[in-house]
Amino acid sequence: MEEIYGNIAKRTGGNIYVGVVGPVRTGKSTLIKRMMETLIIPNIEDNFRRERAKDELPQSGSGKTIMTAEPKFVPEEAVEVSFPGEGRAMVRFIDSVGYMVDGAIGTTEDGRPRMVTTPWYDHEITMEEAAREGTDRIISDHSTIGLLVTTDGSITDIPRQAYVSAEEKTHEVLRRSGIPYVIVLNSREPGSEQCMALKAQLEKKYGASVFPCDCQNASDADLNNLLAKVLYEFPVTEIGIWMPSWVNALGEKSPVRARLFALVRDNAGEVKKLSDIQGAIRAIAENEDVESAELLEIDAGTGAAKARINLPRAMFYNTLSGETGLNIRDDGDLVHILTSLADVKQRYDRIAGALDEVRATGYGIVMPDADEMVLEEPEIIRQGGRYGVKLRASAPSIHMMLTDIKTEVSPIVGDEKQSEELLNYIMQEFDGDRSKLWESNIFGKSLHDLVNEGLTAKLRRLPTDARGKFQGTLEKVINDGSGTLICIML
């Protein structure tokens, strides 16, 4: 796979070179001409380039006479085309002479083999040798994908059997090259039973897709589908899947995220060629968790595709409710809860630093905000022979202290043996897992509940007036600046 796209990037600058090969007199030039007129030339924006492309169209004709004498690249520069299934590619065609068949006219002159000059040798070679050499070089040196054009014998007076040998040779060269290709079966009646039977026979014989087509009279839709079919033979390098952003925000242990990722992974695992992507996207779209799925783009030059999965809005609310423990049914609930949480967060942010300080040192202070400061009316003061202005301000501060509260649970169960049995029961429940110890059931309550009741009772034991005295004492120490505190509680 990497080699295929590496060759495309290295040899053609990312363009797709479609090598149109096969036996002579099968309609290769006719097919290129029709595809150029329908798919390529209308996409050339520059008027001069468009006119030159028209002049470069290959010759085509009916009968047994060979019309193509040498390989030809058209158009002069690759043109971007779009095709069914959100595909796009920069495309050029390479027209070839093709392998010779019995009955074709043009390989001899005056009863002798026709000699031609080629860029590959410094001497003349026969037309048949040049055609074979050119076809091989088009496939191995220039093409990034192939169109093997053959026929059922209905387009000329040459019978079907005469094409078989050249057809097999072309297939073998394509197979050895490793480039993707499809077979075009040129026929005057592409939808006939005989043509469809031959299509099935060729697909079984060569293991390649066969596209029956009347190259001379093919519709625009047929030619579009043909180009898509050949370009979709490329292997897939990557598929970018877009989902709502909230899916990625879920934790790795989220069952919703795991289920969606598994859905994509299971369907993408069967994708080998670009032509497989549509089926995978349809399968994803049919899943009960998915509202819709769509293919956004396919780049045949890189083998990359992009798709988007849309999820039901109700799934978002249900997931959010499950993750937060809050009941969120619609956007109204969401806005109400978010505004409430924003208020809570604003309050927490103010004390967060003090909480961290408490955990680290045992004491933390929440400093007052500027809007909490109360300024008293200034007054003139006298110190000796001088006067001044006294400015007073006060502000509330929150002081936090970390205290370890201790409690114990001592259930009386009877004699010593019964106590040993209870101890063994608790230790068996513990079994190295502290959470199990807290869940141990004693007298109808968990150990956690019993301990919590003891701690709560102690914390509530501090009377209200004692709390007020603590507060007053702390204010005095802070405001008067005393470094020593002696506190006698009565």
Secondary structure, DSSP 4 states (H G I P E B T S, - for coil): -HHHHHHHHHHHTT-EEEEEESBSSSSHHHHHHHHIIIIIGGG--SHHHHHHHHHTPPP--SSSB----S-EEEEEEEEEEEETTTEEEEEEEEE---B--TT-B-SEETTEEPEE--TT-SS-EEHHHHHHHHHHHIIIII-SEEEEEEE-S-SSSS-GGGGHHHHHHHHHHHHHHT--EEEEEE-SSTTSHHHHHHHHHHHHHH-S-EEEE-TTT--HHHHHHHHHHHHTTSBP-EEEEE--HHHHHS-TT-HHHHHHHHHHHHHHTT--BGGGHHHHHHHHHTSTT-SEEEEEEEETTTTEEEEEEE--HHHHHHHHHHHHS----SHHHHHHHHHHHHHHHHHHHHHHHHHHHHHHHSEEEEPPPGGG-EEPPPEEEEETTEEEEE--EE---EEEE------------SSHHHHHHHHHHHHHHHTT-HHHHHT-EETTEEHHHHHHHHHHHHHHTS-HHHHHHHHHHHHHHHHHT-S-------
